[in-house]
Amino acid sequence: MKLRWLHQATIVTALATLTIALTHHNAQPQTARTIKFTVASAPGGVNDIMARLLGDQVARAQNVTVVIDNRPGAGEAIGTEAAMRAAPDGNTVLFVANPFVINPHLRKTNYHPLTSFEPICLLATAPTLIVVHATSPYRTLSDLLDDARKRPGEVTIASIGPGSPFHLGVEELKRAAKADLVFVPYQGNALAVNALLGQHVTAMFGTYSNVAQQLKAGTLRAIVAGKRSRMEPLLDLPTVAEQGFKDYDVDAWFGALAPAKTPKDTVSELARWFNAAMQVPDAKEKLVAQGLYPVAACGADFGAHLRRQLDDYGRIIREANIKGE
């Protein structure tokens, strides 16, 4: 009798222990996956805005925790190399823009754009344009280039730089047009805009968002778009390519990468998450408000874009003999 009671008590105790364990397990939320979005620049820039916006969308939709890791410095090399060294498990994403494929041509980097990372998605582009002061006599790109040919070294064009995509775009244009445009670099877009408003420079090359307010106010005037296709905010504005320079295509782009050797199915999962996030109406609206237009070209398509950009920028830098700082 005593043995049977002990046997029954043992069974009851085991069942109770199992019930308590299951109840405790079900009462606790599953440990959320934590993903680090690395931004190799300071908070407030476009990459930072992209990372935070997509981080919010992905966290809500996929039940994961997203941490934004800003690591500015050394021409974006610090953050880029930190992401490169992270475990290739899909829990680190690096947000990049044009400098990612420009910097290796101008300074020593410990990463290679085509082998150190796996391309996730080209996420968005920002339309580019050349603008002049509202009182300028220039109405078209031809007006600007003709004057640069007549007055070598006197027609100036400002932008962020040196070594920015706009700097390289100016060098490509001046060589193709055989016009002596003088590039004037500024440390920030606002400084370049102010220089043009003060008529200290002839023109400025930047993104639409840099000058949208001034265009609407009528203090600046757009004369040409930098991308091969016409820009959505100003569809009546002709492109440089339409002015006889058919291969000319300068845009500001923003994308996401994972460390090399991240499994392909994990990269594809991240691409699906980003694609879904970019389709959310609220996210689209916020991107457009920042002058960003969703693209979502992923995987091999983004990889091909990086390869073209690396080759094109390298050619321009060599031909123009641009040196790193």
N, C-alpha and C positions, 0 to 999 in steps of 0.2 A: 504494500500500500504506500509506504513511504517512498519507495523507488519510483512508483508510478506518479506520485505527486511531484517529485523532483523533476521527472521527465516532462510532465505537463508545464511546470513552472519554467523550465528551461525554454520550451517552445514559445510560451507566452512572452517571456522576456526578449527572445530573439525577434519575434514579430513586432513587439513594441519598439525595440531599437530600430528595426528596419523602417517602421512607420514614421518614427521621429526623424530619421535621416532623410527619408523622401520628402516629408513635410518641410524640413529645413531647406532642402535643395530647391523645392518648388517655390518656397517663399522668397528666395534670393534671386534677383535678376541675373541672367547669364552675364559673365564678364564680357564687356563690350570690347571689340577690337579697336585698338588705338592706331590711327594713321597720322603720321607727321607730314605736313605740307611744308616743305622747305622753300623759303624765298630768300634769294641771295642779295637782297636789297633791303633798305629800311622800310618801316611801315609807311603807308600812304601812297606808294607808287602803284603803277597799274598791275604789276604781278602780285603785289600784296592784296589789292582789291579783288583780283580774280581768285586768288587762293581763299580769301575769307568768304566770298560769295559762294563759290562752289563747295567750300568746306561746310557751310551752313546747310546747303541743299543735300549734300551727300550724307552728312550726319543724321539728318532727319529721315531721309528715305531709306538708308541702309542700316540704321541702328548701330552706328559705329561712333567712336569718339575721334574727332579731328582736332589736331593741335597745330597751330601756325607757328613755325620756327623761322623767325627773321634772322639771317646771318649776313649782314652787309660787310663789305670790305674787300680790298685788293682787287678792284674791278670785277666783283662778283665771284672771284675765285674761291673765297673762304666757304661760302655757302654751297657752291657747286661741288667742291671737293669733299665737303662733309657728307653731302648726299651720295656722292659716288662711293664713299667708304661704308655706307650703311648696308645692313643685311639685305640681300635681294629677296625679301619675303613679301613684297607688296605693301609694306607698312611705311615706306618712305616714298614720297613723290616730290620731285623738284620742278618748280615752276620757272620757265625760262622765256627769254625773248631774243631778239636779234643779236645782242652782244654775246650770247652763248656760242655762236659760230663766227663772230668777228674777233673776239679776244684772243683765240689761239694763234691768229695771224699777227698780232701786235705785241704779245707778251708771252712769257713762258707760263704754261699751265700744266698741271699734273693730270688733266683729263683730256680725252679725245672726244669730240662731239659725236662721232659715229660708232665708237666702240665701248665707251665708258658707261653708256646708258641705253636703256630700251625705250624707244619712242612710244608714248601712250597716245596722245592726241595733240594736234594743232587745234587750239580751242577757239581763238578769235583773232581778228585783224582790226587795225585802226586805219581808216583811210588817210592818205597823205596828200598834201597840196602845197603849192607855192603861192604865197600871198604878197601883196605890196600895199603900201600906204594908200588910203583913199584918194589922196591928191596926186598920186603918181601918174605919169603920162602913159605907163605901160598898161595895155588892155589884154594882151596876149603873150604867150611864151615867146613868139617870134619877136615881138617888140623888145623884150628883155634881152634875148640873145643877140639881136641885131645891134643893140646899143653896146653890148659887151664886146662885140667884134670891132665896133668903131672906136671904143674908148677902153683899150686893153688895161686891165688892172684897176679900173675905177668903178665897175659895177660889182657891188658886194651882196652876198647872200648869207644870212645868219641861220644858225640852228644850234642844237646841243652838239657837243663834240669836244675835242676831236675823236675820230674813230667811231662815230655813231653811224647808223644806216643812212641818215640824212647827209652826213659828210661824204660818205661813199657815193651816195646818189648824186650829189653835186659834182664830184670828180668824174663820175661816169658821164653825166650830161655835158659838162664842159669839153670833155674829150670827143664825145660823139658829135657835138655841135660846132667844135672848133671855135669856141667862144671863151674868152678869158674872164670867167667869173671868179671872184675872190671869195673864198669861204671864210666866214668870221665865226669862230666857235664861242659858245657860251656854256656855262656850267648848268644852266637850267632853262627850260622852255620859257618861263615867265620873263627871264632876263632878255631872251632873244625877242620876245614879243614887245617888250618895253623899248628895246633898241629900235625896232621898226616903227613903233608909234612915235618915237622921238625923232624919226628920220635920220638916225645915225647910220643905218644900213639901207640898201636899196630894196631888198626882198628878204623873205624868210621861208624856210622849208620846214614843215612840221606836220603834225597830225591835225585833223579837223577839230578835235576836242581842244587843242592848244589855242585855237583862234576863233572858235564858234561864236563866243560872245561879241568879239570885235567885228566879225562879219555881219552879225545881226544888227549891231549898232551902227554899221556903216563906216567905221573908222579904218577898216582894212578891206581889201578887195582880193578875191581869189582869181588867179589867172590860169591855173592849170592843175590837174590832178596827177599825182605821182604813180598810182597803181595803173596796171594795164587796162583794167575795166573801170568804167565810170563809178564814182563814189555815190552811195545811196543818199546821203544828205543833200548832194548837189548834182543831180543827174544831168543838168544842162552844162556842167563844167567839162570841157574837153580834157583828154588825157595827154600826157607827153607822148605816149605811143601813137596817138592819133595825129601828132604833129610831125610825123616823119621819122620817129625813133622807135620802130616797131617792137624792139626787144626790151624797151625800158619798162621796168616794173619795180617800184620801190614801195614797200609797205612796212608797217610796224606789226609784228605778229607776236602771239603769246601762246605757249604750249606747256605740256606736262610730260615729264620723263620719269622712269624708274631706274634704279641701279642696274647695271649689266648683270645678266644671268637671272633676273627675275623671271619665274616661269611664265611661258606664253599665255597659259590660261588665266593666270593672275593679272597679267597686263591687260588681257582682253576684258576681264571683269572690271578693272578700273576704267577702261575706255567706255564700257557700257554705262557705268555709274556717271561718268562725266557727260556722256551724250544725253542721258536722261535729265541730269541737272540743268544742262543748257537749254532743254526744251520747256522747262517750267516758265510759264508766262511772266511771273514776277522776276525771275532771274534774267530773262531776256530783256525786260524793261529796264532793269538796273544796269545791265551791260551797255545797252544803247545809250542810256543817260551818261555813261562814261566815254562815249564815242567808240565803243567796242561792238563788233558785229560777229556773232557766232559762226564758226566754220565747222568744227568737229570733223576734221580729216584725221583718221586714226591709223595706228600701226604702220604698215609699210608705206602708206601714203605720206604720213608725217616724216618717216625716215627718208623718203625720196626728197621731200621738201628741204630737210636739213642738209642733205648731200648737195643739192643744187645751190643752196645759199652759201655753204662752205666754199664751194668751187668759185661761185660768182664773186663773193667778197674777196677771196684770195687773189683772183685775177685783177680786180679793181685796185686793191692795195699795192700789188706789184707794179702795175702800169703807172699808177700815180705816185709811186715811191713814198707811200705813207709809212711813217715810222711810229712805233709804240713810244709811250711816254717813258 
